[in-house]
Amino acid sequence: MKATHAGTRRAAQVPTRGEVASPPDRRGDRLLRLPAISEITALSEATLRYKRHCGTGPPIFRLSKNLVCWESDLLAWIDEEAAKDAAAS
């Protein structure tokens, strides 16, 4: 991290080149598998796979042999899609 003029670290710890951001706190969050994601979004598993391929779907990632998504990330993606639709109307 870069130091401020006083030599202390910045309050909002933004990683600089070569540093890795700390992962978000996931306590209380659940990992959902593809069938659960499909049920929540009302999109087929094939559509979710296609949207993942195109980079337009929820933040689904591979964990071992399963496609999963954090529940909070899925709900945030749904809110973003709803906001896009409302703005387009």
Secondary structure, DSSP 4 states (H G I P E B T S, - for coil): --B-TTSPBPSS----TT--PPPPP-TT--EEEHHHHHHHHT--HHHHHHHHHHT-S---EEETTEEEEEHHHHHHHHHHHHHHHHHH-
